[in-house]
Amino acid sequence: MVSARALPDGSALDDSALIDGSTAEPELFALLFDRHADEIYRYAARRLGPEPAEDVVAEVFLIAFRTRRNYDRSRRDARPWLYGIATNVISQHRRTENRRNKAMARLAAERPTQFDEGGSIDRITAAGMQPRLAKILVTLSAAERNLLLLVAWADLSYEEAAVALGIPVGTVRSRLHRVRAKVRRALGGVDPFGLEPSHG
């Protein structure tokens, strides 16, 4: 175990060392929070909105703190673990997420999709795309939506997404391939997430 006293600010410690050290010195866990809370908040806010996201972050780190002794110390980066917890916590807010996506989807019907001057479907603006994406997200299963958003919004690799969701990386690849095909069909060939098959 790395002593927190040797590196009082924790700056040189990877996530695994912080978690390991926090079993003896719980205050070290605050450094893990400082390192990752903003990122988890942004992900939760995109899925649920700002107010529920604050509750999600608090719950994620409470669960992480309580279960830190079970953390796989061979994993130096705790992001996949934290995103896995966040995914489970967000699933408890599924009604909120569905309401948010349905509200955004209604905007798709009210607002025409914006194209560039050449009319290229590849140049749909982010503002015009968001309601259409929300409409598609509502049609995906929870497992499909969780995987897609962990890779697209949290920028996890396939391996990291597999860790977060507790599934084999082969399942991640095949499931994501099917989900991307669904999204592309629904958007007339556009892949708004820009996910390359080699990602991960």
N, C-alpha and C positions, 0 to 999 in steps of 0.2 A: 504494500500500500504506500502511496506517495503521501508524505506528510504535508498537511496544509500549512504548517509553520515554515516549511522550507520555501514555499511559494505563497505568501500570504494573500496575494491578489488572485491567485488561481489562473493567471493569464496563460501560463505555459502548460496547464493541465488539459488533456483532452477530456471529452465528456465521460468516458469510462472511468478515468481516474477521479474526476469530481464525484461521480456517483459512488464509487468505491470509498473514497475518503469521507463522504457524507454519512456513511454508516457509523463512523466513530465521531465525526464532527458535523452534525446536521446542518450547521450554518453554511457549509460548503455548497449545499443544494441551491442556495439562493443564487450562486454564480451560474448554475445551469439555467435557472429561471431567467436571469438577466440575458443570457446568451440566446435563448430560443423563444421566449414568450411573445415577442413582437411578431415573429414569423407565424407562430401558431395562431395568434390573434388574427392576422391578415387572412389566413386560410379560413378560419371559422367565420369571419365577417363576410367573406365572399359567399359562403354557403348559407349563412343564417341571418346576416345583418349585424350591425355594430353592438347593439345591447346584448343579445344572446351570446355573442362572441366573447364578451367579457366574462360571463359565467362559465363558458366552455373552458377558457384559459385557466381560470381558477380551479375548476374541477380536474382538468388534465394534470396540472402540476401537483394537486393534492393526491391524486391517484398515483402519479409517478413517485412522489415522496414516500407514500405508504408501501409501495411495491418495489422500491429501489433495490432491495436485497436480492430480488429475482432477476435483476438486469444481467444480460449476457455481457460479461466484462470483455469479451473478445471484440466487441463492437465499439470502436472508438468514438463514433458519431451517434449520438442519441436521437437524432432527428427521426429516423424511421420508427423507433419505439414510441416517441412522443406523438407522431402522426397516427400511429396505430391506436393509441389511447384516445386521441382527438376524434378519430373516426368512430370509435365506439360511443363516445360522449355525444357527438353530433347525431348519431343514430337515435338517441333518446329525444332529440329535438326534430325528428323527421317531419312532424306536422308543420313546424315553423318553416323548415326548408321547403316543403311542398307548397305552402302558401306563398312563400317568396318567389319560387319559380313560376307558379301559376300567375301571380301578379305581373311578373316580368313577361311571361308568355302573352298575356293580354295586350301588352304594349306592341308585340310583334304584329298583331292584327290591326292595331290603330296607326302604326307608323311604318311607312314603306322602307324597305331595305335601301341603304344608300350605296351607290356604285360610283366608281371614278368616271372621268369624262368618257373613257372608252367603253364603259359598260362592262368591264371585266368583273366577273363574279369573284375573282381572287382578291379584289380590292375593296371588299365590304368593310366599312368603317367599324371600329370597335363598338361605338355607340349603337349602330344599327344591328350589329351581330348579337349583342348581349340578350335582347329579348328572344331572338330566335333560338339561341343556345338554351335559354331557360325552358323554352317549350320542348326542346328535345330531351333535356335532362329529366323532365317529368316522366317521359316515356321509358327511361332506362330503369332497370332493377336497381335496388340499393347497392348490390355488389358491383354492378357495372359502373354506376355513378361514382362510388367510392374510389374504385380503381382509376377511372378516367381523371378524376379531379386530383388525386394524389400525384399522378404523373404530370398532368397539364398545369395545375395551379401550384402544387407544392414542389414541383420540379424534382420528384424522386425518380431515381433510376428504376429499372424493372426489378433489380435485386432488392433495392430499398423498399419498393412498394410491396414486394413479396414478404419482407420482414414485417412491415407495418400491418399487413392484412393476415399474416400467418398462413400463407398459401405458397405452393411451389412456384418458382420463377417461370416454369413452363406454362403454368396456368395463367400467370400474369400475361405472358406473351400472347397466348391464344385468345384469352378473354379480351385483351386490349385490341387485338386485331379485329375481332368481331364488333366491338363497340365503335371503333374508328370507322368501320364500313357502314354501320348504321348512321353515324353522324354525317358522314360524307354523302350518303344517299339522301338524307333529309335536307341537306344544304346544297344539293345539286352539284356535288363533286368537290366542295370546299372542305378542307381540313382546317378549321379555325384554330386548332391547338398546335398545329405544326409538329406533330409527333412523328418522328422518324422511326422506322422499324428497328434501327440499330441502337436506339436510345437505351442505355442501361448497360 
